[in-house]
Amino acid sequence: MQGALRARYRIFVHPVAALRGALYHWTSELSDLYYRIDTRKDGQEKPRGDYAAYDPVEPKYLRWAFRELRRVADFRDFTFVDFGSGKGRALAWAAAHGFREVVGVEMAEPLHLAAVANLGKMRMAKCQAAASVCMDAREFTLPARQSVLFFYNPFRGAIMEKVLSNIEDSLRANPRAMFLVYLNPVMHESFMQRQGMKLIRVGDWCNLYTWEHRALAAAS
């Protein structure tokens, strides 16, 4: 009864917010239905320190990301890495868009297991390989090939700084093309302080960067 009253209150008192909420819900449901996956929240998600709570990325942001990426990269030559990949919605989209390889990095085991299940049944997987690994993002070793790195504000603070340092070290050791998609870019300034980082596209709540390895080499 209380839930119904809250819903009526949102509809009549905050109609715009109610409409946005309904749109988010149904576009997410349709996206999962299309890709034959289940990435819904279970209601128990809470942030933990510098780690954000699980929240599946809205399809509209994925559409923006892949549209802008297609302008600068041939997906067939790139590996897609999602840091804080949750249940794998972005992985399913990336696999369907034809990336050479798709990798999710997720520390929470229940989310990782859900992603593994989703990857096993998803529709239209056009990539050569798709996987989720359960580990701390600070310990992840990047593939030694051209990559797109995806962040939906999975963590911040010292964790993000360490991940960025690892990426920089990988680029110095193995120069290659590298693009980064950052949704809800709360640590944009930290990105821009990195040698060779360049902001190339700005969308609604979304940034696309390239990390220029030549600038890193010149600074070495």
Secondary structure by P-SEA (a helix, b strand, c coil): caaaaaaaaaaaccaaaaaaaaaaaaaaaaaaaaacccccccccccccccccccccccaaaaaaaaaaaaaccccccbbbbbccccccaaaaaaaaacccbbbbbbccaaaaaaaaaaaacccccccccccccccccccccccccbbbbbbccccccaaaaaaaaaaaaaaaacccbbbbbbccccaaaaaaaccccccccccccbbbbbbcaaaaaaac
